[in-house]
Amino acid sequence: MEIDLPEIVAEVEAAFARYQTALIANDVPVLEALFWDDKRTVRYGGGENLHGMDEIRAFRRGRSPTGLDRNVERTTITTFGRDFATTSILFRRESAPGKIGRQMQTWARMPTGWCVVAAQVSTIDG
């Protein structure tokens, strides 16, 4: 198993940066494109448990676009081989003083490119 091949890390960093930009801008089409369009895709959020892309799509399309800006404090990206990766960040939002947000994503290379196949977002006291 080759871990953190530089060219694969660069690919995942680019996909992850695209996700972060789309999240803050509430660019729903890009957010949807970056998630695996499958019933097995899972996203556990701060207040929702979403199973399958249909539920994720409904959440994204119904979510308020306000308060999505965040300051990322720490990012860890690890790749395993050429087709699998994890991303983890710690972040803070002005709308949630005293809280630290945590986001973890599992990415896989699909025929359409890098896609999130599982995600979890939560906050804890800072």
N, C-alpha and C positions, 0 to 999 in steps of 0.2 A: 504494500500500500504506500503510495507516494502522497505525503501530506504537504500541503502548502506549496505546490508547484507555482512558481511566480506568475506564469501566464494565466493559470486558472484563478489564482487569487485576484489578478487584475480584472478578469472577466466578472467574477462575483462582486468585486468592489464596484464595478460600473453598473451592474444590475441593481445592487443595493442602493447606490447613489440615486439612480433613476427612481427607485421606490420611495426613498426619503423625500425627494423633490415633489413627486406626485402626491404623497401623503399630505404634506404641508399645503400644497396648492389645491387639495381635494380634487385631483384629476382622476376621476373615477374610471374612465376608460383605460388609462395606464395602470392604475391599481388592479383592475380586473385582469388585464393582460399579463400582469406579473404573478398572478396566482394560477396554479394548475387548475384548469377547468375540468374538475372531476368530483364525483360524489364522495370521494375519500379524502378530499382536502379538508383540513380542520383549522379553525382560527378561534382560539379562546381569548377573549378581550377582557377589558376591565369590568364589563357588565353584561357580557353575552357569551354564549357558547354556540359556535356556528359549525355545523357539520355539512360539508358539501358546498360546492361553488354556488348553488342556487341561494343558500342562506347567506353566504358571504356577499354575493351580489346584492341581495335585498338590503342587507345592512349598509353596505357602501352607498347605495343609491338613496337611502333614507336618512343618512347621517348628516347632522348639521356641519356646515363647512367652517364654523367659527371655533376658535380655541384649539386649532390643530398644530400651531407652531410650537416647536420645542427646541431646547438646547441639548444637543447630544454631548455627554461628558466622557463617554468611554465606548469604544467599539472594538469587538473582537470578531474576526472573520477567520474561519478555519476551513480548508478544503481537504477532501479525502478523495484521492484519485482525480479523475477528470470530470466527474459527473455528479458530485455530491458535496454539499457545503452547509455550514451553519454560520449564522450571524447573530450576534448578541450586542445589545447596546444598553447603556444607562442614560436616562435623559431626565430633564426637568422642564416643567411648564409653568409659566407665570400664573396660569389659572389654577394651579394646584401647589401653592406655597407649602414648603415643608415636606413634600412628597418626592420620592425618586421613582421614576418610571423604569420598567424593565421590559425589553422586547427581545424575544428569541424567535428566530425563523430557521426552518430547514429548507434548503434550496436543492433542487435537482435539475440537471440538464434534460430538457425535453426537446422534442423535434422543433418546437417553437422558440427555444432558447431557455435561459435560466428562469425557473418558476419556483415560487414558494409553495411547498406541499404541506407545511404545517407551521403554525405561528401561535405565539402566546404573548399577551401583553398584560402587565399588572403594575400596580404601584404599591410601595411600602412607605412607611414613615421614614423621613430623612434623618 
